[in-house]
């Protein structure tokens, strides 16, 4: 562990030299540390960066600066000072700089304490420890078997939000998520090593649970590495459907591939590519209906980046450890990537999430997305989750999920679920249904407009034939008003007597139409022309009607 701690300090120093920040994932992933050390690395980089001025002042006031070599590594010194004063309170490692900081530990800590007594530095605030969370990977093991395994390892299934020592509880909202006491160690656990247990914070489970893709769905994960959320989506699909995972960093893509193999995810394609450069019209994505969008953010919601509740935390969060222009640039990028998801033809559902506490990255982005994409709407995300967004940027805020360590025993987080507004009578779901809901092309609109005309023409021709033939099997006829019957000749009244008496309600309800009257006035010629080209059966019917009519005409002439 000492070697790992030393390597972590050197990696953090490298990130500081390269300008690493919470939102610069490429710098952090280029450090080469193991995935399980990434959160601690990020905390050290942010802590050292945020307290740079304080650490330099303590170095000067304590006298340490006079005992440093001229060619010392300034970034490494900053990391070691942060660790020994504000971080873990100890350092492990070998080297000249490690040795001198260890030697000056007591004077450095005394200088910090004096500054706090004078009010020059904020008082020490106890670090908050969150519960340890594990998501049971149902691609490897069922929840029931996982609970049995934990019982065999000496754990007891309990109740309540904060489990006691050696007890665990099932999360009340996130399925297959288990909560353990803070600082519970699973290092070397066989179930973790084989991918059955995934060490994943509760808040990180929100996006996939909110996306809730149906079995068989095709899903795109826009910013997938390291893959915890991707594997969660795969578990919900239960080996069905297809996942397309994107990340533009080669090292992160390699991490993603190895994680997917470890977690047993098979129906997946990993692309080392910027998702913003993917064409929405590409054929392979024609059936993608669900998009998980967890883009680069400030990371201000991570508890490792926070101090504690109260004014100190509020001040740190308001400054954001990023400038206002940096946050605005992030928000613009986040809006663009969500809108790009919505430009895919079959897109039906998009979840947008950040590990940020800033409204400019959360509710403000949701409002901007809705303004740019009127065919989509925000719907209530995870209805059972109580902590909701704000109304500062519009009514969509309370439909979104928010998370905090005070209210939800987890890191700061935000998630919104967007859905395409369905057409009347349409339901979203499968790719086939999704294609039905696509905006119709000009050709399809023309087809839908032509269909009613054809039906009317066919209906009019059949009604004329039925009126002349007066067949006993006729059940449906065109509506004929009483005024038309009065204006018709005595011959037509007798010929259509059965029709009018057979459907009195239809005759009474129809309004008069002069055009229909003209067609009914001379039906014989039209029927005779048509009867010559019809089948034998139709000819017999027309002849039967023709035989009946001359008799009536003879009576009238006499």
C-alpha positions as CSV (number, residue, x, y, z in Angstrom):
1,X,0.0,0.0,0.0
2,X,2.9,2.3,0.6
3,X,4.0,2.0,-3.0
4,X,0.5,2.7,-4.2
5,X,0.3,5.8,-1.9
6,X,3.6,7.1,-3.3
7,X,2.5,6.5,-6.9
8,X,-0.8,8.3,-6.1
9,X,1.1,11.4,-5.0
10,X,3.3,11.4,-8.1
11,X,0.2,11.0,-10.3
12,X,-1.5,13.9,-8.6
13,X,1.5,16.1,-9.1
14,X,1.6,15.2,-12.7
15,X,-2.1,16.2,-13.0
16,X,-1.4,19.5,-11.4
17,X,1.5,20.2,-13.8
18,X,-0.8,19.4,-16.8
19,X,-3.5,21.7,-15.6
20,X,-5.8,18.9,-14.3
21,X,-9.2,19.8,-12.9
22,X,-12.3,17.9,-11.9
23,X,-13.8,18.4,-15.4
24,X,-10.6,17.4,-17.3
25,X,-11.1,13.6,-17.4
26,X,-8.4,13.1,-20.0
27,X,-5.7,14.4,-17.7
28,X,-6.9,12.2,-14.8
29,X,-7.2,9.1,-16.9
30,X,-3.8,9.7,-18.5
31,X,-2.2,9.5,-15.0
32,X,-2.2,5.7,-15.3
33,X,-3.6,5.0,-11.8
34,X,-5.9,2.1,-11.2
35,X,-9.6,2.7,-11.6
36,X,-10.3,2.2,-7.9
37,X,-7.8,5.0,-7.0
38,X,-9.4,7.5,-9.4
39,X,-11.7,9.2,-6.9
40,X,-8.9,9.7,-4.4
41,X,-6.7,11.1,-7.1
42,X,-9.3,13.6,-8.1
43,X,-9.8,14.6,-4.5
44,X,-6.1,15.3,-4.0
45,X,-5.8,17.2,-7.2
46,X,-8.8,19.4,-6.4
47,X,-7.8,19.9,-2.8
48,X,-4.2,20.9,-3.6
49,X,-5.4,23.2,-6.4
50,X,-8.1,24.9,-4.3
51,X,-5.8,25.5,-1.3
52,X,-2.7,26.5,-3.3
53,X,-2.4,30.0,-1.8
54,X,-2.9,28.7,1.8
55,X,-0.2,26.0,1.3
56,X,2.3,28.5,0.0
57,X,1.7,30.8,3.0
58,X,2.2,28.0,5.5
59,X,5.4,27.0,3.7
60,X,6.7,30.6,4.1
61,X,5.5,31.2,7.7
62,X,6.8,27.8,9.0
63,X,10.3,28.4,7.5
64,X,10.1,25.3,5.3
65,X,10.8,27.3,2.2
66,X,14.4,28.0,3.3
67,X,15.2,24.3,3.6
68,X,14.0,23.2,0.2
69,X,16.3,22.4,-2.7
70,X,16.2,25.0,-5.5
71,X,15.2,22.4,-8.0
72,X,12.5,20.8,-6.0
73,X,9.2,19.7,-7.7
74,X,6.7,22.4,-6.8
75,X,3.7,20.4,-7.8
76,X,4.8,17.4,-5.8
77,X,5.4,19.7,-2.8
78,X,1.9,21.1,-3.1
79,X,0.5,17.6,-3.1
80,X,2.5,16.5,0.0
81,X,1.6,19.6,1.9
82,X,-2.1,19.1,1.1
83,X,-2.0,15.5,2.3
84,X,-0.1,16.2,5.5
85,X,-2.2,19.3,6.5
86,X,-5.7,18.9,5.0
87,X,-5.9,15.5,3.4
88,X,-5.1,12.1,5.0
89,X,-2.7,13.9,7.5
90,X,0.1,11.6,6.6
91,X,2.3,10.8,3.6
92,X,4.0,7.6,2.5
93,X,6.7,7.4,0.0
94,X,10.5,7.6,-0.5
95,X,12.6,10.5,-1.8
96,X,14.2,13.7,-0.7
97,X,11.0,15.8,-0.8
98,X,9.0,13.1,1.0
99,X,11.7,13.0,3.8
100,X,11.8,16.8,4.3
101,X,8.0,17.2,4.5
102,X,7.8,14.3,7.0
103,X,10.5,16.0,9.1
104,X,8.6,19.3,9.0
105,X,5.2,17.8,9.8
106,X,4.9,19.2,13.3
107,X,6.0,22.8,12.5
108,X,3.7,22.8,9.5
109,X,0.7,21.7,11.5
110,X,1.4,24.2,14.3
111,X,1.5,27.0,11.7
112,X,-1.8,26.0,10.4
113,X,-3.3,25.8,13.9
114,X,-2.0,29.3,14.7
115,X,-3.6,30.7,11.6
116,X,-6.9,29.2,12.5
117,X,-6.7,30.6,16.1
118,X,-6.1,34.1,14.6
119,X,-8.9,33.6,12.2
120,X,-6.7,33.8,9.1
121,X,-7.8,30.4,8.0
122,X,-11.1,28.6,8.3
123,X,-11.4,26.2,11.2
124,X,-11.0,22.5,10.7
125,X,-14.2,20.8,9.7
126,X,-14.6,17.1,10.2
127,X,-14.7,15.2,6.9
128,X,-18.0,13.6,6.0
129,X,-17.9,9.9,5.3
130,X,-20.6,8.5,3.1
131,X,-21.9,5.0,3.2
132,X,-20.2,2.4,1.0
133,X,-22.4,1.3,-1.9
134,X,-22.3,-1.8,-4.0
135,X,-24.4,-2.5,-7.1
136,X,-25.1,-6.2,-7.6
137,X,-24.2,-7.0,-11.2
138,X,-27.2,-9.2,-12.2
139,X,-25.3,-10.3,-15.3
140,X,-23.1,-12.3,-13.0
141,X,-25.2,-13.0,-9.9
142,X,-28.7,-12.6,-8.7
143,X,-29.6,-10.3,-5.8
144,X,-30.7,-13.3,-3.7
145,X,-27.4,-15.1,-4.2
146,X,-25.5,-11.9,-3.5
147,X,-27.3,-11.5,-0.1
148,X,-26.5,-15.2,0.7
149,X,-22.9,-14.6,-0.1
150,X,-22.7,-11.6,2.2
151,X,-24.4,-13.6,4.9
152,X,-21.7,-16.3,4.6
153,X,-19.1,-13.5,4.9
154,X,-20.4,-12.3,8.2
155,X,-22.7,-9.6,7.1
156,X,-26.3,-9.2,8.3
157,X,-29.2,-7.8,6.3
158,X,-30.6,-4.8,8.3
159,X,-33.1,-1.9,7.9
160,X,-32.9,1.8,8.1
161,X,-30.9,4.5,6.1
162,X,-27.7,4.0,8.1
163,X,-26.7,0.4,8.7
164,X,-24.8,-0.6,11.8
165,X,-21.4,-2.2,11.8
166,X,-21.3,-5.5,9.8
167,X,-24.9,-4.8,8.6
168,X,-26.1,-3.8,5.1
169,X,-29.5,-2.6,3.8
170,X,-31.1,-2.7,0.3
171,X,-31.6,0.7,-1.3
172,X,-35.3,1.8,-1.2
173,X,-35.2,3.3,-4.7
174,X,-32.3,1.9,-6.7
175,X,-32.8,-1.8,-7.5
176,X,-29.9,-4.1,-6.7
177,X,-28.0,-1.4,-4.9
178,X,-26.8,-2.3,-1.4
179,X,-25.7,0.2,1.3
180,X,-22.9,-0.6,3.8
181,X,-21.4,1.4,6.7
182,X,-18.9,4.2,5.8
183,X,-15.4,3.1,5.1
184,X,-16.3,-0.6,4.8
185,X,-13.5,-2.3,2.9
186,X,-14.0,-4.7,0.0
187,X,-10.4,-4.8,-1.1
188,X,-9.6,-8.3,-2.3
189,X,-13.2,-9.4,-2.1
190,X,-13.7,-12.3,-4.5
191,X,-17.2,-11.0,-5.7
192,X,-15.6,-7.6,-6.5
193,X,-12.7,-9.2,-8.3
194,X,-14.9,-11.3,-10.6
195,X,-17.3,-8.5,-11.4
196,X,-20.3,-9.7,-9.4
197,X,-20.1,-6.7,-7.1
198,X,-19.5,-3.2,-8.6
199,X,-18.3,-0.5,-6.2
200,X,-20.5,2.3,-7.4
201,X,-22.0,5.3,-5.6
202,X,-25.7,5.5,-5.2
203,X,-26.0,8.7,-7.2
204,X,-24.1,7.1,-10.0
205,X,-26.8,4.5,-10.4
206,X,-29.5,7.2,-11.0
207,X,-29.0,7.7,-14.8
208,X,-29.4,4.1,-15.9
209,X,-32.3,3.6,-13.5
210,X,-34.0,6.7,-14.9
211,X,-33.3,5.6,-18.5
212,X,-34.9,2.2,-17.9
213,X,-34.5,0.9,-21.4
214,X,-36.9,-2.0,-22.3
215,X,-35.4,-5.4,-23.1
216,X,-34.3,-5.5,-26.7
217,X,-33.7,-1.8,-27.0
218,X,-30.7,-0.2,-28.7
219,X,-28.9,2.2,-26.5
220,X,-26.0,4.8,-27.0
221,X,-23.8,5.8,-24.0
222,X,-22.3,9.1,-25.2
223,X,-19.4,9.3,-22.6
224,X,-19.1,5.8,-21.4
225,X,-15.7,5.3,-19.7
226,X,-14.9,3.8,-17.2
227,X,-18.2,1.9,-17.7
228,X,-20.1,1.6,-14.4
229,X,-23.2,3.3,-15.9
230,X,-22.8,1.3,-19.1
231,X,-22.7,-2.0,-17.3
232,X,-25.8,-0.9,-15.4
233,X,-27.7,-0.3,-18.7
234,X,-26.5,-3.8,-19.8
235,X,-27.8,-5.3,-16.7
236,X,-31.2,-3.8,-17.3
237,X,-31.2,-5.1,-20.8
238,X,-30.4,-8.5,-19.4
239,X,-28.3,-9.6,-22.4
240,X,-30.8,-8.4,-25.0
241,X,-30.6,-5.4,-27.3
242,X,-27.4,-3.5,-28.2
243,X,-25.2,-0.9,-26.6
244,X,-23.0,1.5,-28.5
245,X,-20.4,3.1,-26.1
246,X,-18.3,6.1,-27.0
247,X,-15.3,7.8,-25.5
248,X,-12.7,9.9,-27.3
249,X,-9.7,9.0,-25.1
250,X,-7.8,5.8,-26.1
251,X,-6.7,4.9,-22.5
252,X,-10.2,5.3,-21.2
253,X,-11.6,3.2,-24.1
254,X,-9.1,0.4,-23.1
255,X,-10.3,0.7,-19.5
256,X,-13.9,0.5,-20.7
257,X,-13.3,-2.6,-22.8
258,X,-11.6,-4.4,-19.9
259,X,-14.4,-3.4,-17.5
260,X,-17.1,-4.7,-19.9
261,X,-15.3,-8.0,-20.1
262,X,-15.0,-8.2,-16.4
263,X,-18.7,-7.4,-15.9
264,X,-19.9,-9.9,-18.5
265,X,-21.3,-7.3,-20.9
266,X,-21.4,-8.9,-24.4
267,X,-23.9,-7.0,-26.6
268,X,-21.8,-3.9,-26.9
269,X,-19.6,-2.0,-29.4
270,X,-17.0,0.4,-28.0
271,X,-15.9,3.3,-30.2
272,X,-12.8,5.4,-29.5
273,X,-14.5,8.4,-31.0
274,X,-16.0,11.8,-30.1
275,X,-19.7,11.2,-30.0
276,X,-20.3,14.7,-31.4
277,X,-18.8,13.6,-34.7
278,X,-21.2,10.6,-35.1
279,X,-23.7,11.0,-37.8
280,X,-27.4,10.7,-36.7
281,X,-28.3,9.2,-40.1
282,X,-25.8,6.4,-40.0
283,X,-27.6,3.1,-40.7
284,X,-26.2,1.2,-37.7
285,X,-27.9,3.6,-35.3
286,X,-31.3,3.6,-37.1
287,X,-32.9,1.6,-34.2
288,X,-31.3,3.5,-31.3
289,X,-34.1,4.7,-29.1
290,X,-32.4,5.4,-25.7
291,X,-29.5,7.7,-25.0
292,X,-27.5,7.9,-21.8
293,X,-25.8,11.3,-21.7
294,X,-23.4,11.8,-18.8
295,X,-21.0,14.4,-20.2
296,X,-18.0,16.2,-18.8
297,X,-19.0,18.5,-15.8
298,X,-17.4,20.4,-13.0
299,X,-17.5,17.5,-10.6
300,X,-18.5,19.9,-7.8
301,X,-21.0,17.4,-6.3
302,X,-18.3,14.9,-5.4
303,X,-18.0,14.9,-1.6
304,X,-14.3,14.5,-2.0
305,X,-14.4,17.9,-3.5
306,X,-16.4,19.4,-0.8
307,X,-15.7,20.4,2.8
308,X,-18.9,20.1,4.9
309,X,-22.3,21.7,5.1
310,X,-22.5,25.3,6.0
311,X,-21.1,28.6,4.8
312,X,-17.7,27.1,3.9
313,X,-19.2,24.6,1.5
314,X,-21.5,27.2,0.1
315,X,-18.6,29.6,-0.6
316,X,-16.6,26.8,-2.2
317,X,-19.5,25.7,-4.4
318,X,-20.3,29.2,-5.5
319,X,-16.7,29.7,-6.6
320,X,-17.0,26.3,-8.2
321,X,-13.2,26.0,-8.3
322,X,-13.8,27.0,-11.9
323,X,-14.4,30.4,-13.3
324,X,-17.9,31.6,-14.4
325,X,-16.7,31.5,-18.0
326,X,-15.5,27.9,-17.6
327,X,-18.9,26.9,-16.2
328,X,-20.7,28.6,-19.1
329,X,-18.5,26.8,-21.6
330,X,-19.3,23.5,-19.9
331,X,-23.0,24.3,-20.0
332,X,-22.9,25.1,-23.7
333,X,-21.1,21.9,-24.4
334,X,-23.6,19.9,-22.3
335,X,-26.5,21.4,-24.2
336,X,-25.0,20.6,-27.5
337,X,-24.4,16.9,-26.7
338,X,-27.9,16.4,-25.5
339,X,-29.3,18.1,-28.6
340,X,-27.1,15.9,-30.7
341,X,-28.7,12.8,-29.1
342,X,-32.2,14.1,-29.9
343,X,-31.2,14.6,-33.6
344,X,-31.1,10.8,-34.1
345,X,-34.1,9.7,-36.0
346,X,-35.4,6.9,-33.7
347,X,-34.5,8.8,-30.4
348,X,-37.2,8.5,-27.9
349,X,-35.6,8.9,-24.4
350,X,-32.5,10.8,-23.3
351,X,-31.2,11.0,-19.7
352,X,-28.9,13.9,-18.9
353,X,-26.8,13.7,-15.7
354,X,-24.0,15.5,-14.0
355,X,-22.1,15.1,-10.7
356,X,-22.4,18.9,-10.3
357,X,-24.3,21.1,-7.8
358,X,-24.4,24.1,-10.1
359,X,-27.7,25.2,-11.5
360,X,-25.9,26.5,-14.6
361,X,-24.9,22.9,-15.4
362,X,-28.2,21.4,-14.4
363,X,-31.6,23.1,-14.5
364,X,-30.3,25.8,-16.8
365,X,-29.1,23.2,-19.3
366,X,-32.5,21.5,-19.2
367,X,-34.2,24.7,-20.0
368,X,-31.8,25.4,-22.9
369,X,-32.3,21.9,-24.3
370,X,-36.1,22.2,-24.2
371,X,-36.0,25.6,-25.9
372,X,-33.9,24.1,-28.8
373,X,-35.8,20.9,-29.1
374,X,-39.6,21.5,-29.1
375,X,-40.3,17.9,-30.1
376,X,-39.1,16.7,-26.7
377,X,-40.3,17.3,-23.1
378,X,-39.0,16.7,-19.6
379,X,-40.9,14.1,-17.6
380,X,-40.6,13.1,-13.9
381,X,-37.4,11.3,-13.4
382,X,-37.5,8.4,-10.9
383,X,-40.8,9.3,-9.3
384,X,-39.9,7.6,-6.0
385,X,-36.8,9.8,-5.6
386,X,-37.9,12.6,-3.2
387,X,-35.1,15.2,-3.7
388,X,-36.1,17.3,-6.8
389,X,-34.6,20.1,-8.8
390,X,-35.4,23.8,-8.4
391,X,-37.7,26.1,-10.3
392,X,-35.1,28.8,-10.9
393,X,-34.9,28.1,-14.6
394,X,-38.5,27.0,-15.3
395,X,-41.1,24.4,-14.4
396,X,-39.0,21.5,-15.6
397,X,-36.7,21.7,-12.6
398,X,-39.0,19.8,-10.1
399,X,-39.3,17.0,-12.6
400,X,-35.5,16.3,-12.3
401,X,-33.7,14.4,-9.6
402,X,-31.1,16.1,-7.3
403,X,-28.9,14.3,-4.8
404,X,-26.8,15.5,-1.8
405,X,-25.0,13.9,1.1
406,X,-27.3,15.7,3.6
407,X,-30.6,14.5,2.1
408,X,-29.7,11.3,0.2
409,X,-26.5,9.9,1.8
410,X,-24.7,10.2,-1.5
411,X,-22.6,12.5,-3.6
412,X,-24.1,15.6,-5.2
413,X,-25.8,14.7,-8.5
414,X,-28.4,15.8,-11.0
415,X,-30.5,13.8,-13.6
416,X,-33.2,14.7,-16.1
417,X,-35.2,12.4,-18.3
418,X,-36.3,13.7,-21.7
419,X,-38.9,12.0,-23.9
420,X,-40.0,12.6,-27.4
421,X,-43.6,14.0,-27.4
422,X,-45.7,11.2,-28.9
423,X,-48.2,11.7,-31.6
424,X,-51.8,11.2,-30.7
425,X,-52.6,7.5,-30.3
426,X,-48.9,6.5,-30.4
427,X,-47.0,4.9,-27.6
428,X,-43.2,4.8,-27.3
429,X,-41.1,1.7,-26.6
430,X,-39.8,-0.7,-29.2
431,X,-37.7,0.4,-32.2
432,X,-40.6,-0.4,-34.5
433,X,-42.9,1.8,-32.5
434,X,-40.2,4.5,-32.4
435,X,-40.1,4.5,-36.2
436,X,-43.8,5.0,-36.3
437,X,-43.4,8.1,-34.2
438,X,-40.8,9.7,-36.4
439,X,-41.8,12.9,-38.1
440,X,-43.4,11.9,-41.4
441,X,-41.6,12.7,-44.6
442,X,-43.3,14.6,-47.5
443,X,-44.0,11.4,-49.2
444,X,-45.7,9.8,-46.3
445,X,-47.8,12.9,-45.8
446,X,-49.0,12.7,-49.4
447,X,-50.0,9.1,-48.9
448,X,-52.0,9.8,-45.8
449,X,-53.8,12.7,-47.6
450,X,-54.7,10.6,-50.7
451,X,-56.3,7.7,-48.7
452,X,-59.5,9.5,-47.7
453,X,-60.2,10.5,-51.3
454,X,-60.0,7.0,-52.5
455,X,-62.4,5.8,-49.8
456,X,-65.0,8.4,-50.7
457,X,-64.9,7.6,-54.4
458,X,-65.3,3.9,-53.7
459,X,-68.1,4.5,-51.2
460,X,-70.0,6.7,-53.7
461,X,-69.9,4.1,-56.5
462,X,-71.0,1.3,-54.3
463,X,-73.9,3.3,-52.9
464,X,-75.2,4.0,-56.5
465,X,-75.1,0.4,-57.4
466,X,-76.9,-0.6,-54.2
467,X,-79.6,2.0,-54.7
468,X,-80.4,0.6,-58.2
469,X,-80.1,-3.1,-57.5
470,X,-82.0,-2.8,-54.3
471,X,-80.6,-6.1,-53.2
472,X,-82.0,-7.6,-50.0
473,X,-78.5,-8.2,-48.6
474,X,-77.5,-4.5,-48.6
475,X,-76.7,-3.3,-45.1
476,X,-75.0,0.0,-45.6
477,X,-76.1,2.8,-47.9
478,X,-75.3,6.5,-48.4
479,X,-77.2,8.8,-46.2
480,X,-80.3,10.2,-48.0
481,X,-82.3,13.0,-46.6
482,X,-86.1,13.1,-46.5
483,X,-86.1,16.2,-48.7
484,X,-84.3,14.2,-51.4
485,X,-87.1,11.5,-51.2
486,X,-89.8,14.2,-51.6
487,X,-88.1,15.7,-54.7
488,X,-87.6,12.3,-56.4
489,X,-90.1,11.0,-58.8
490,X,-92.7,8.4,-57.9
491,X,-90.7,5.7,-59.7
492,X,-87.7,6.4,-57.5
493,X,-89.8,6.5,-54.3
494,X,-91.1,3.0,-55.0
495,X,-87.7,1.7,-56.1
496,X,-86.0,2.9,-53.0
497,X,-88.8,2.2,-50.6
498,X,-87.0,-0.8,-49.0
499,X,-83.8,1.2,-48.5
500,X,-85.5,4.2,-46.8
501,X,-87.7,2.0,-44.6
502,X,-84.7,-0.3,-43.7
503,X,-82.6,2.5,-42.3
504,X,-84.8,5.3,-41.1
505,X,-82.3,6.8,-38.6
506,X,-79.6,7.2,-41.3
507,X,-82.1,8.9,-43.7
508,X,-83.3,11.3,-41.1
509,X,-79.8,12.3,-39.8
510,X,-78.1,13.1,-43.2
511,X,-78.1,16.7,-44.5
512,X,-79.2,17.3,-48.1
513,X,-76.5,17.3,-50.7
514,X,-77.4,18.4,-54.3
515,X,-74.5,16.6,-55.9
516,X,-75.6,13.3,-54.5
517,X,-79.1,14.0,-55.7
518,X,-77.9,14.3,-59.2
519,X,-76.0,11.1,-59.1
520,X,-79.2,9.3,-57.8
521,X,-81.4,10.9,-60.5
522,X,-79.9,9.0,-63.4
523,X,-78.5,5.8,-62.0
524,X,-79.7,3.4,-64.7
525,X,-77.2,4.6,-67.4
526,X,-74.3,4.5,-65.0
527,X,-75.2,1.0,-63.8
528,X,-75.7,-0.3,-67.3
529,X,-72.2,0.8,-68.4
530,X,-70.6,-0.7,-65.3
531,X,-72.6,-4.0,-65.5
532,X,-71.2,-4.9,-68.9
533,X,-67.7,-5.1,-67.4
534,X,-68.6,-6.7,-64.1
535,X,-68.7,-10.3,-63.2
536,X,-71.6,-12.6,-64.1
537,X,-73.1,-12.3,-60.6
538,X,-73.2,-8.5,-60.8
539,X,-74.8,-8.7,-64.3
540,X,-77.6,-10.9,-63.1
541,X,-78.4,-8.4,-60.3
542,X,-78.5,-5.5,-62.7
543,X,-80.7,-7.4,-65.1
544,X,-83.1,-8.4,-62.3
545,X,-83.4,-4.7,-61.4
546,X,-83.9,-3.8,-65.0
547,X,-86.7,-6.3,-65.5
548,X,-88.5,-4.9,-62.5
549,X,-88.5,-1.3,-63.7
550,X,-90.1,-1.6,-67.1
551,X,-93.2,-3.1,-65.5
552,X,-93.6,0.0,-63.4
553,X,-93.1,2.3,-66.4
554,X,-95.8,0.5,-68.3
555,X,-98.3,1.0,-65.5
556,X,-97.5,4.7,-65.5
557,X,-97.9,5.1,-69.3
558,X,-101.3,3.4,-69.2
